Structure formats: C-alpha cells, structure tokens
C-alpha cells in the first residue's frame, strides 16, 4: 500500500503535465486558426469596406494561410511544450509521430535501432532504453540510449525489477525486444505504457532489417575467417609440395638412381668380359637380375608416394589395405569409385592419420572406415591411443596436411580427441573434386 500511495502523486503529476501539453498545443492551434481568420477575413473586409457577407476570396485565402502555416506552428508549439512543460523531453504522442517520420524517411538503415532507442527513452522519460535483436537464435543488444549507459549495462548485466521489456513480433516471429529502465520513483504512466506498446508493435520491420544486417555481418565475419584459413592452407600446400619434390629427388638419387647406375656399370662390365671370360660374364649377368628387381621395387615405392597404381587399378580400399598392412583394420561399406583427386585426398589423409596414430599415440588398434554414397565419400580413422588436448597441443604438420588436403578437395574435416580416450579423424569429401585440388602426394 505504501508503494502505491508513494507512486500515485507522481503518476497524477505526470498525467497533468501530459494533459497540459495537449492543451497548450491544441489551444495554440485553435488560436492560430481564429487569429488568421480574423486578420484576413474580418480585417480584409474592413479595409475594402465590405461590411456584408464575408468575401469568398478572403475566406479561401485564410484557409490557404492556415494550411501553409499549420505544420510550422505545430512544430513551434511542440518544441515549446517539450522545453517548458515536458522539461526538455517530447510528449508521447510527439514521439510516435517522430518515430513514423524516422521510419519513413530516407535514413541509413543501420541508424534506425539507435533512433528508436532514443525516441523510446525520451518519450517515456526512462533512465535508459535498449533495442535487442535476435541473431542466430541469440538476443543481442543492438542500440542503447543514452550511449553512455551501454558501458554501465555491460559491466552489470541483468535486468532489475524496474526494467520493462516487450517482444517485437513480425509475421508471428519474435525478432527481438524493446527494453527500458524506469527512473527511481517514476513509474510509466498509462500514456507512456501505451507509447511503449505501440513502438514495440511498429518496430517489426526495423528489427527485421537489423536482424538481416546482423546475420550478414556474422556471415561476413565467418567468410573472412574462412578466407584467411584457405589462404594459409594454400600456402602450406605449396610448401608441402615443394618439400615433397625435394624428398622425392633425394629418394630417386639415393635409391632407384643408385640401383640403375650399378646395373649399367655391371652390364658394361659383362659386355667387356663376354669375349675374354664368357663364364664370368654369364655369372655377372645372372646377378643383375636381382639388381634389376631391386630397382623395380624402389621405383614402385616411389610411385606409391606420388600416386599408387593400385589406387587407380583397384580402388581406395585395396590401396589403403596394401599401404597400411597390419597397422590398421580397413572396413569398406561399398566399392563406389570417385574422381582421382577425391580418392587421392582420402588416401593420403588416411595414411597421414594412421602414421600419426602408430608413431605418436601408443595405440593397440587403428580402425579405418570408408563409406558414403554416390554424392560423397566418408573417411574415419579411429584409434584407442593416448589422445591429446587439441587446444593445448602445438599444431603439427601431419594434422595440417590432412586438413589442407580435405580443404583443397572441397570437403570438411573434424578432429575428436581428448587425453586418455584416443583420437578420431573424420573427413567428408564431395563426389566432385574442387577445381585445382592436388592429386599426388
């Protein structure tokens, strides 16, 4: 009861102030119309000595002057009442009129929520007002008036009992909220409550635009991040390809080239011995069969590092089984074939994951699963090793290579691991390879 009686004088005082504003504006307009009529019709008739019926021409002139001067006079009266009667803030009906003008005017769309918050705060005399917009399923404060209240509200989140909020709906969808904080001891009057509800009812289109802009900004940020990641991925791919070429050159020089050079020397020696010592030449030629087999084996190993022939001949499952041997169990749901770039990306990604598991994780079991359908290829490599914390571990080249290969093929890559529960790598590759995706290792 005490609270009610304490607030009642404030409510009555503010209501009288609002009625006084309406009276001043209405009375001023009536006085303007009457004075204009008297000055033009009566005064003009006296000048022309027309003491009979008022002149039709003078009546039309008076009406035109009233029509032309109505808006300027109304504006002056409203500014006067806002300054003197309303103590510097607009009356609620004036706030509604200004809101309609702001929405319909050629204003920057991104400024509308802030203008709405300002009109709401000034029209209701609230301590502060905010516009919240739903973006991505979460409510986000988009505008605050006065602006200096934003930092204070961020430092003390939450709404106290003096805070009022109304949902903003458009097409049956809740787009956000209008929120205001009443001044201590000055609750909203019924007129101000109606203003609050009316603004919430008319703000749907404004918040719809703000919601779309927020979603676009969010999407732009995601795309910018993705662009940076892809740019870094491309750089890593080029560096990895250069390193692979240097490694291949070393392998050729130290492996297959040595076999072939020795074979060529021995064949020339056998040719020189053919006439002088045929028996020794024959024995030397027999030894070259084993040397040639070694050269073929070395070349086959090099070929597997570039693009394994078995991958093209028998498919992904057969190539992975041949490459991992007993290091992993390979399970394939189907024998669907995919473009060479897609199969190559999956093949080398799988080898990298199995190699990481057997080298670093201390695993007892590694399982490779191949699945999907005609539209996409799904690859999963799972182990029961030690696992690790991906947020704390330094990024290794193995994980980066896997992610880059999948990105280059237009797919998605996911790592699921934690200390003590193993590691699971999943890759989903589209059936059509991305343009320019690498094929070889």
Phi and psi in degrees as a GROMACS rama.xvg file:
@    title "Ramachandran Plot"
@    xaxis  label "Phi"
@    yaxis  label "Psi"
@TYPE xy
-61.2098  -42.416  UNK-2
-62.7362  -39.4818  UNK-3
-63.9244  -44.9382  UNK-4
-71.991  -26.0461  UNK-5
-71.633  -35.8482  UNK-6
-83.3626  -24.6983  UNK-7
-59.2912  -45.6779  UNK-8
-59.6842  -36.5736  UNK-9
-64.8591  -43.9211  UNK-10
-61.9476  -43.9191  UNK-11
-65.973  -40.1488  UNK-12
-64.5411  -42.836  UNK-13
-70.6513  -34.2394  UNK-14
-66.2483  -42.1403  UNK-15
-61.151  -38.2054  UNK-16
-63.8242  -40.0097  UNK-17
-68.1228  -42.2894  UNK-18
-65.7314  -33.5273  UNK-19
-65.7114  -38.5863  UNK-20
-62.0366  -45.2218  UNK-21
-62.1538  -41.4641  UNK-22
-64.8455  -40.3465  UNK-23
-65.0775  -46.455  UNK-24
-65.159  -47.4329  UNK-25
-63.2894  -45.3015  UNK-26
-63.8994  -39.7107  UNK-27
-62.4474  -40.868  UNK-28
-66.2246  -41.4933  UNK-29
-62.1724  -43.9976  UNK-30
-62.3381  -39.885  UNK-31
-61.4308  -44.5009  UNK-32
-65.1577  -45.8894  UNK-33
-64.9683  -45.7041  UNK-34
-63.8321  -39.1137  UNK-35
-63.3818  -44.1454  UNK-36
-62.1365  -45.2597  UNK-37
-64.8365  -42.761  UNK-38
-66.1322  -40.285  UNK-39
-85.4337  -52.9845  UNK-40
-75.4588  -54.1207  UNK-41
-72.0391  -49.0912  UNK-42
-63.7873  -42.107  UNK-43
-64.4739  -36.5538  UNK-44
-67.1253  -35.7268  UNK-45
-67.2207  -38.4663  UNK-46
-64.7169  -37.9861  UNK-47
-90.4771  6.65981  UNK-48
58.1679  30.6352  UNK-49
-95.991  92.9293  UNK-50
-94.0992  2.67716  UNK-51
-88.9517  -139.923  UNK-52
-64.0934  136.921  UNK-53
-53.9424  141.696  UNK-54
-67.7696  134.484  UNK-55
-62.076  -38.848  UNK-56
-62.5342  -42.5887  UNK-57
-66.7348  -34.7561  UNK-58
-64.1228  -43.2637  UNK-59
-63.3251  -41.2612  UNK-60
-62.5924  -42.6003  UNK-61
-62.4578  -41.8879  UNK-62
-62.9943  -41.8492  UNK-63
-63.6273  -42.103  UNK-64
-64.3203  -38.6147  UNK-65
-63.5208  -43.583  UNK-66
-63.7077  -40.9823  UNK-67
-71.397  -34.0755  UNK-68
-94.2098  -3.8871  UNK-69
-61.2751  -53.1321  UNK-70
-63.022  -47.0387  UNK-71
-58.7127  -41.6254  UNK-72
-66.7542  -42.0478  UNK-73
-59.5547  -44.0236  UNK-74
-61.2742  -42.6659  UNK-75
-64.452  -41.2337  UNK-76
-65.1476  -40.4025  UNK-77
-66.9499  -39.5729  UNK-78
-65.4476  -36.8899  UNK-79
-64.4792  -46.9529  UNK-80
-67.3816  -36.0241  UNK-81
-64.8254  -36.4092  UNK-82
-79.6123  -41.2847  UNK-83
-96.1555  -51.425  UNK-84
-82.8268  -46.4734  UNK-85
-88.6723  7.33181  UNK-86
57.3183  44.0345  UNK-87
93.6104  -5.40562  UNK-88
-116.745  151.341  UNK-89
-70.5378  153.565  UNK-90
-70.3139  156.099  UNK-91
-55.8516  -42.7988  UNK-92
-66.4485  -32.5242  UNK-93
-67.9346  -38.3496  UNK-94
-61.9913  -40.5708  UNK-95
-63.6079  -43.1365  UNK-96
-63.1831  -41.1561  UNK-97
-67.0841  -34.5268  UNK-98
-63.8252  -44.6525  UNK-99
-61.057  -39.1046  UNK-100
-66.9969  -38.9616  UNK-101
-65.4125  -43.2996  UNK-102
-67.0614  -39.0839  UNK-103
-83.8508  -17.2268  UNK-104
-76.5175  165.653  UNK-105
-84.0121  75.5646  UNK-106
-109.778  151.842  UNK-107
-57.3267  130.312  UNK-108
-61.4273  -32.9363  UNK-109
-71.3508  -14.7748  UNK-110
-88.0683  -12.9851  UNK-111
-62.5102  -44.0549  UNK-112
-58.8693  -39.444  UNK-113
-66.9289  -40.4347  UNK-114
-64.1799  -37.6678  UNK-115
-65.2498  -43.5355  UNK-116
-61.774  -38.7112  UNK-117
-66.1014  -46.0881  UNK-118
-61.7285  -38.9758  UNK-119
-65.6435  -43.6384  UNK-120
-67.5379  -43.3056  UNK-121
-73.1813  -37.2131  UNK-122
-71.6759  -27.803  UNK-123
-104.406  -6.21415  UNK-124
68.1683  23.3479  UNK-125
-70.6717  156.009  UNK-126
-64.68  -39.996  UNK-127
-157.657  160.607  UNK-128
-139.363  147.051  UNK-129
-135.03  151.754  UNK-130
-115.16  121.515  UNK-131
-108.804  139.351  UNK-132
-124.553  139.418  UNK-133
-84.2916  115.217  UNK-134
-126.68  118.72  UNK-135
63.7106  30.7993  UNK-136
84.2062  -1.04521  UNK-137
-120.763  142.233  UNK-138
-80.8417  129.969  UNK-139
-127.404  128.988  UNK-140
-68.2467  121.978  UNK-141
-102.45  -32.7467  UNK-142
-149.215  143.706  UNK-143
-135.881  135.756  UNK-144
-133.702  130.965  UNK-145
-72.7546  155.316  UNK-146
-58.582  -33.3678  UNK-147
-68.0907  -16.3154  UNK-148
-74.2156  -16.6269  UNK-149
-63.3537  -44.5374  UNK-150
-65.2336  -39.2542  UNK-151
-64.3006  -40.5023  UNK-152
-70.627  -35.2773  UNK-153
-66.9468  -33.3684  UNK-154
-75.8685  -27.0611  UNK-155
-126.482  75.9786  UNK-156
-65.3995  156.531  UNK-157
108.299  154.469  UNK-158
-114.081  126.611  UNK-159
-85.5123  177.603  UNK-160
-61.4577  -22.7345  UNK-161
-80.27  4.42348  UNK-162
-94.6402  133.209  UNK-163
-113.169  144.577  UNK-164
-144.973  143.978  UNK-165
-133.236  137.621  UNK-166
-73.4115  150.447  UNK-167
-109.616  120.881  UNK-168
-114.073  149.696  UNK-169
-152.26  118.202  UNK-170
64.4289  30.2992  UNK-171
80.7147  0.0639512  UNK-172
-106.098  134.821  UNK-173
-80.6513  115.652  UNK-174
-96.1794  -17.9771  UNK-175
168.8  -157.786  UNK-176
-139.562  149.772  UNK-177
-106.772  129.091  UNK-178
-128.806  138.594  UNK-179
-143.082  157.108  UNK-180
-116.195  117.698  UNK-181
-66.5285  147.79  UNK-182
-71.6956  145.547  UNK-183
-55.4501  127.912  UNK-184
74.0883  10.6226  UNK-185
-136.395  75.9585  UNK-186
-68.5659  159.207  UNK-187
-64.8072  137.869  UNK-188
-76.6679  165.149  UNK-189
-56.0773  -37.8107  UNK-190
-64.222  -43.0044  UNK-191
-69.2307  -32.6773  UNK-192
-64.9501  -39.1126  UNK-193
-66.7116  -37.8817  UNK-194
-60.0936  -45.6247  UNK-195
-58.035  -48.2128  UNK-196
-66.0859  -38.327  UNK-197
-66.1391  -42.7897  UNK-198
-61.7707  -41.2492  UNK-199
-63.796  -35.8834  UNK-200
-72.682  -25.5624  UNK-201
-98.4415  -2.70276  UNK-202
-90.5738  4.77297  UNK-203
-58.4302  -49.4701  UNK-204
-65.2355  -37.6112  UNK-205
-62.8288  -46.0823  UNK-206
-71.431  -29.4754  UNK-207
-62.2721  -43.8444  UNK-208
-64.5071  -41.9979  UNK-209
-64.4736  -37.2359  UNK-210
-64.0774  -44.4787  UNK-211
-64.0834  -40.815  UNK-212
-64.8842  -39.6551  UNK-213
-63.5082  -42.5038  UNK-214
-64.8133  -38.9089  UNK-215
-66.3598  -41.1634  UNK-216
-62.9418  -41.1624  UNK-217
-63.5711  -43.6408  UNK-218
-66.4118  -37.5005  UNK-219
-63.3228  -41.2568  UNK-220
-63.3785  -41.7868  UNK-221
-62.9849  -43.3458  UNK-222
-66.2361  -37.5033  UNK-223
-64.0619  -42.326  UNK-224
-63.6836  -42.8897  UNK-225
-64.1487  -38.4044  UNK-226
-63.1732  -42.7743  UNK-227
-63.0858  -41.5967  UNK-228
-63.3721  -42.7706  UNK-229
-65.8477  -37.9571  UNK-230
-63.4316  -44.2359  UNK-231
-64.7794  -37.4337  UNK-232
-62.8878  -42.4132  UNK-233
-62.6791  -40.9721  UNK-234
-63.0516  -43.4242  UNK-235
-64.1168  -37.3206  UNK-236
-63.3823  -43.8492  UNK-237
-62.7621  -43.9017  UNK-238
-62.6183  -41.1356  UNK-239
-65.5083  -39.3571  UNK-240
-66.1376  -39.7609  UNK-241
-62.6399  -43.0049  UNK-242
-64.5748  -37.7347  UNK-243
-65.6167  -38.4752  UNK-244
-63.8213  -43.3094  UNK-245
-64.1401  -40.1203  UNK-246
-64.2266  -41.2274  UNK-247
-63.6221  -40.6697  UNK-248
-61.749  -41.621  UNK-249
-63.6601  -43.6398  UNK-250
-63.3794  -40.6196  UNK-251
-64.3887  -43.2609  UNK-252
-67.7707  -42.9966  UNK-253
-85.9899  -17.1879  UNK-254
-112.399  -87.6107  UNK-255
-60.7442  -39.1762  UNK-256
-63.3274  -40.3788  UNK-257
-64.0183  -41.3868  UNK-258
-60.8817  -46.1305  UNK-259
-70.2727  -37.3718  UNK-260
-63.6268  -45.8753  UNK-261
-62.1006  -39.3437  UNK-262
-63.4868  -43.5438  UNK-263
-63.728  -41.8169  UNK-264
-62.4642  -44.9361  UNK-265
-67.7272  -34.788  UNK-266
-67.9486  -39.1089  UNK-267
-65.4504  -38.2134  UNK-268
-65.0059  -40.4517  UNK-269
-65.1066  -37.0424  UNK-270
-65.0662  -37.7109  UNK-271
-69.5346  -31.9637  UNK-272
-85.1126  -9.07179  UNK-273
-59.1459  -36.5837  UNK-274
-89.6351  -35.1928  UNK-275
-87.8317  -35.8762  UNK-276
-143.39  77.3758  UNK-277
-57.2082  -37.4086  UNK-278
-64.736  -43.9722  UNK-279
-67.2949  -35.4435  UNK-280
-63.8404  -40.3991  UNK-281
-65.5661  -42.7858  UNK-282
-63.0642  -39.7394  UNK-283
-65.75  -38.367  UNK-284
-65.4294  -37.383  UNK-285
-62.2495  -36.4085  UNK-286
-66.8829  -27.5441  UNK-287
-71.8998  -17.1286  UNK-288
-62.9584  -42.7479  UNK-289
-68.1326  -38.3957  UNK-290
-64.2294  -39.5907  UNK-291
-65.3543  -38.9264  UNK-292
-62.9712  -39.0675  UNK-293
-63.6136  -38.6976  UNK-294
-65.621  -40.0058  UNK-295
-63.3264  -41.8352  UNK-296
-62.4288  -43.2831  UNK-297
-62.2547  -41.967  UNK-298
-65.5834  -38.0051  UNK-299
-63.9702  -38.8455  UNK-300
-65.6004  -39.2628  UNK-301
-63.3981  -40.9087  UNK-302
-63.228  -38.0611  UNK-303
-64.1275  -31.9995  UNK-304
-73.2138  -24.4138  UNK-305
-90.7697  -60.7466  UNK-306
-160.717  106.331  UNK-307
-63.5823  129.257  UNK-308
-57.4872  -33.2274  UNK-309
-64.4259  -29.1633  UNK-310
-64.5534  -40.9423  UNK-311
-74.9525  -35.6441  UNK-312
-79.4725  -44.7697  UNK-313
-119.268  -8.1171  UNK-314
104.17  178.24  UNK-315
-67.8735  -45.7615  UNK-316
-61.1699  -46.2233  UNK-317
-63.9761  -40.9547  UNK-318
-66.1921  -40.6776  UNK-319
-67.839  -41.6637  UNK-320
-59.7969  -42.6271  UNK-321
-66.7905  -34.6737  UNK-322
-77.9298  -40.5092  UNK-323
-88.5137  -21.197  UNK-324
59.0113  -127.112  UNK-325
-88.086  2.59921  UNK-326
-73.376  -18.2911  UNK-327
-153.559  153.155  UNK-328
-91.9447  128.114  UNK-329
-110.915  123  UNK-330
-121.166  123.769  UNK-331
-119.334  127.214  UNK-332
-73.2219  -33.61  UNK-333
-153.474  169.346  UNK-334
-101.659  29.3095  UNK-335
-61.9531  134.969  UNK-336
-98.3424  148.732  UNK-337
-127.91  168.4  UNK-338
-54.8017  148.969  UNK-339
-53.7188  -40.3604  UNK-340
-64.7103  -36.4782  UNK-341
-68.8447  -47.1274  UNK-342
-64.0941  -37.9151  UNK-343
-65.4934  -42.8694  UNK-344
-60.8284  -44.6713  UNK-345
-65.07  -40.5593  UNK-346
-61.8541  -53.2934  UNK-347
-71.9116  -32.1105  UNK-348
-63.659  -42.3022  UNK-349
-64.212  -45.2842  UNK-350
-61.9909  -39.3624  UNK-351
-63.6751  -43.0844  UNK-352
-66.8873  -42.9435  UNK-353
-65.4171  -41.952  UNK-354
-62.8932  -42.9594  UNK-355
-60.7111  -42.3065  UNK-356
-64.6995  -47.0841  UNK-357
-73.4331  -25.7759  UNK-358
-88.0783  -38.8709  UNK-359
-114.36  -23.5545  UNK-360
-94.8544  -9.21868  UNK-361
60.6341  47.8129  UNK-362
-86.5561  157.358  UNK-363
-106.994  -21.0415  UNK-364
-146.715  134.886  UNK-365
-126.598  131.242  UNK-366
-122.96  130.236  UNK-367
-113.013  125.049  UNK-368
-118.756  131.762  UNK-369
-118.074  128.289  UNK-370
-152.209  -157.628  UNK-371
110.213  -155.582  UNK-372
-155.211  -158.27  UNK-373
-67.749  -19.254  UNK-374
-95.9457  -23.4293  UNK-375
-155.883  154.632  UNK-376
-110.706  129.598  UNK-377
-112.84  129.636  UNK-378
-125.978  130.725  UNK-379
-132.441  127.979  UNK-380
-121.589  118.579  UNK-381
-129.907  137.977  UNK-382
-131.678  165.58  UNK-383
-108.046  32.7979  UNK-384
-81.4413  -158.822  UNK-385
-73.0307  -27.4877  UNK-386
70.1833  179.927  UNK-387
-162.731  169.487  UNK-388
-91.8966  108.625  UNK-389
-66.1919  -22.1861  UNK-390
-80.5128  -22.236  UNK-391
-100.936  -24.0837  UNK-392
-75.0163  143.397  UNK-393
-69.887  136.673  UNK-394
-63.8921  122.184  UNK-395
-93.0763  163.742  UNK-396
-69.0432  -29.4554  UNK-397
-61.7408  -50.8108  UNK-398
-64.2412  -40.3644  UNK-399
-63.7614  -39.9781  UNK-400
-62.9358  -42.334  UNK-401
-62.4156  -48.3467  UNK-402
-62.3977  -41.4148  UNK-403
-65.7854  -40.5277  UNK-404
-63.1005  -43.3855  UNK-405
-67.0489  -42.7315  UNK-406
-59.8966  -43.6098  UNK-407
-63.7507  -28.5278  UNK-408
-87.5876  1.87967  UNK-409
81.1516  19.781  UNK-410
-103.317  -172.413  UNK-411
-120.47  149.133  UNK-412
-134.342  139.061  UNK-413
-141.041  136.292  UNK-414
-116.476  128.234  UNK-415
-128.377  109.927  UNK-416
-155.862  159.515  UNK-417
-162.34  153.399  UNK-418
-57.1047  128.015  UNK-419
88.7676  -1.50739  UNK-420
-133.521  25.0957  UNK-421
78.5179  -173.835  UNK-422
-135.033  141.636  UNK-423
-133.33  121.95  UNK-424
-112.732  125.78  UNK-425
-122.571  135.86  UNK-426
-134.087  136.121  UNK-427
-122.234  119.823  UNK-428
-116.194  133.475  UNK-429
-67.7739  154.143  UNK-430
-64.0329  -29.0891  UNK-431
-101.028  122.051  UNK-432
-69.4883  150.258  UNK-433
-68.829  148.423  UNK-434
-62.6053  133.387  UNK-435
79.8747  8.81661  UNK-436
-72.0444  141.867  UNK-437
-72.1629  152.747  UNK-438
-105.713  -50.5741  UNK-439
-81.7085  176.547  UNK-440
